[in-house]
Amino acid sequence: MKPTRGSLRVVLNTSPLIVLSKLGLLELALTKLFSEAQIPQSVLSELGRKDDAVYHLVKDLVRRGLLKVEEVSVSFPRLGVGESSAILVALNKGKVVVLDDKRARRLARELGLEVIGTLAILRELYEQGYIKMTIEELYIKLLDLGFYIKRDIYNKIFNNKNIK
């Protein structure tokens, strides 16, 4: 399922929060694409280890009620605590889980969860006209942020055949 305006109830892991925040799009995604968004406490704790701008933005979004924190911390074999906890919250609450890690995405799907990633969110924001840079500029920006994605996969996600 493709995210649509205000319809998704999601649980986010750390990576999507970081990337969307650094792109200046986290609050926009929360208000335009999701009807409800949660993060596990372990994700907030993971962000807090850096105590940077991303952490402070997320704390502010929690304070303002745009993100809710679920008090859960669990670790599945070969996954981080944040990913594991996000999967567990999504299972318990019947929500879509937002994950970028391939192994975590595979497990979530095996457990019957609907999974989307940061790129699906970015594609939807782009299609709705909220992202003003070109698809090429966005790709370069993502690489600059350390978000690695193979070009052919990126092109497939963004359906680049009509992009200059």
C-alpha positions as CSV (number, residue, x, y, z in Angstrom):
1,M,0.0,0.0,0.0
2,K,1.2,3.4,-0.9
3,P,1.0,6.1,1.8
4,T,-1.8,8.5,1.2
5,R,-2.7,11.8,2.7
6,G,-3.3,11.3,6.4
7,S,-4.5,7.7,6.2
8,L,-1.7,5.6,7.6
9,R,-1.1,4.6,11.2
10,V,2.6,4.0,11.5
11,V,5.4,3.0,13.8
12,L,8.8,4.4,12.8
13,N,12.2,3.1,13.3
14,T,15.3,5.3,13.8
15,S,16.6,5.5,10.2
16,P,13.5,7.1,8.7
17,L,13.3,9.6,11.5
18,I,16.9,10.6,10.9
19,V,16.7,10.9,7.2
20,L,13.3,12.8,7.1
21,S,14.5,15.1,9.9
22,K,17.8,15.9,8.1
23,L,15.9,16.6,4.9
24,G,13.6,19.0,6.9
25,L,10.6,16.8,6.0
26,L,9.8,14.9,9.2
27,E,7.0,17.2,10.6
28,L,5.5,17.5,7.1
29,A,5.4,13.7,6.7
30,L,3.8,13.3,10.2
31,T,1.1,16.0,9.5
32,K,0.4,15.2,5.8
33,L,0.8,11.5,5.4
34,F,0.0,9.9,8.8
35,S,-3.1,9.9,10.9
36,E,-1.1,8.5,13.8
37,A,2.6,7.9,14.4
38,Q,4.5,6.1,17.1
39,I,8.0,5.3,18.0
40,P,9.3,2.8,20.6
41,Q,11.1,4.2,23.6
42,S,14.2,2.3,22.4
43,V,14.2,4.4,19.2
44,L,14.0,7.6,21.2
45,S,16.8,6.3,23.5
46,E,18.9,5.5,20.4
47,L,18.4,9.0,19.1
48,G,19.2,10.4,22.5
49,R,22.7,8.9,22.5
50,K,23.8,11.6,20.0
51,D,21.8,14.4,21.6
52,D,21.8,16.2,18.3
53,A,19.3,18.3,16.3
54,V,17.4,15.2,15.2
55,Y,16.9,14.0,18.8
56,H,15.7,17.5,19.9
57,L,13.3,17.7,16.9
58,V,11.8,14.3,17.8
59,K,11.5,15.2,21.4
60,D,9.6,18.4,20.4
61,L,7.3,16.4,18.1
62,V,6.6,14.0,21.0
63,R,5.9,17.0,23.3
64,R,3.5,18.5,20.7
65,G,1.7,15.1,20.3
66,L,2.7,14.5,16.7
67,L,4.7,11.4,17.7
68,K,3.7,9.1,20.5
69,V,6.2,7.0,22.4
70,E,5.4,3.4,23.2
71,E,7.2,2.0,26.3
72,V,8.6,-1.2,24.8
73,S,12.1,-2.6,24.2
74,V,12.8,-6.0,22.7
75,S,15.5,-7.5,20.6
76,F,14.9,-10.1,17.9
77,P,18.0,-12.2,16.8
78,R,20.1,-10.3,14.3
79,L,18.1,-7.1,14.5
80,G,18.7,-4.0,16.5
81,V,16.5,-3.1,19.5
82,G,14.9,-0.2,17.6
83,E,13.9,-2.3,14.6
84,S,12.8,-5.1,16.8
85,S,10.7,-2.8,19.0
86,A,9.1,-1.1,16.1
87,I,8.1,-4.4,14.6
88,L,6.6,-5.5,18.0
89,V,4.6,-2.2,18.4
90,A,3.3,-2.5,14.8
91,L,2.2,-6.1,15.5
92,N,0.5,-5.2,18.8
93,K,-1.2,-2.1,17.5
94,G,-2.0,-3.2,13.9
95,K,0.0,-0.5,12.3
96,V,2.2,-0.1,9.3
97,V,5.9,-0.3,10.2
98,V,8.4,2.1,8.6
99,L,11.8,0.4,8.2
100,D,14.8,0.7,5.9
101,D,16.9,-2.2,7.0
102,K,16.5,-5.2,4.6
103,R,16.7,-7.9,7.3
104,A,14.1,-6.0,9.5
105,R,11.8,-5.5,6.5
106,R,12.0,-9.2,5.6
107,L,11.1,-10.3,9.2
108,A,8.3,-7.7,9.4
109,R,6.7,-9.0,6.2
110,E,7.1,-12.6,7.3
111,L,5.2,-11.7,10.4
112,G,2.4,-10.3,8.2
113,L,3.1,-6.6,8.7
114,E,2.7,-4.0,6.0
115,V,6.1,-2.3,5.6
116,I,7.1,0.9,4.0
117,G,10.4,2.7,3.9
118,T,11.8,6.2,3.9
119,L,11.8,6.2,0.1
120,A,8.1,5.5,-0.1
121,I,7.4,8.4,2.2
122,L,9.7,10.7,0.1
123,R,8.0,9.5,-3.1
124,E,4.6,10.4,-1.7
125,L,5.7,13.8,-0.5
126,Y,7.3,14.4,-3.9
127,E,4.1,13.3,-5.8
128,Q,2.0,15.6,-3.6
129,G,4.3,18.5,-4.4
130,Y,5.9,19.0,-1.0
131,I,9.4,18.3,-2.2
132,K,10.6,21.1,-4.5
133,M,14.0,19.6,-5.5
134,T,14.3,17.4,-8.5
135,I,14.5,13.6,-8.2
136,E,18.2,13.8,-9.1
137,E,18.8,16.5,-6.4
138,L,17.0,14.3,-3.9
139,Y,19.1,11.3,-4.8
140,I,22.3,13.3,-4.3
141,K,21.1,14.8,-1.1
142,L,20.3,11.3,0.3
143,L,23.8,10.1,-0.6
144,D,25.3,13.1,1.0
145,L,23.3,12.2,4.2
146,G,24.8,8.7,4.1
147,F,21.5,7.0,3.0
148,Y,22.8,4.5,0.5
149,I,20.4,3.2,-2.2
150,K,21.4,1.6,-5.4
151,R,20.5,3.9,-8.3
152,D,18.4,1.3,-10.2
153,I,16.3,0.7,-7.1
154,Y,15.9,4.4,-6.5
155,N,14.8,4.9,-10.1
156,K,12.3,2.0,-9.8
157,I,10.8,3.5,-6.6
158,F,10.5,6.9,-8.1
159,N,9.5,5.6,-11.5
160,N,12.0,7.8,-13.2
161,K,11.1,7.2,-16.8
162,N,9.4,10.6,-16.9
163,I,12.1,12.4,-15.0
164,K,14.7,14.5,-16.8
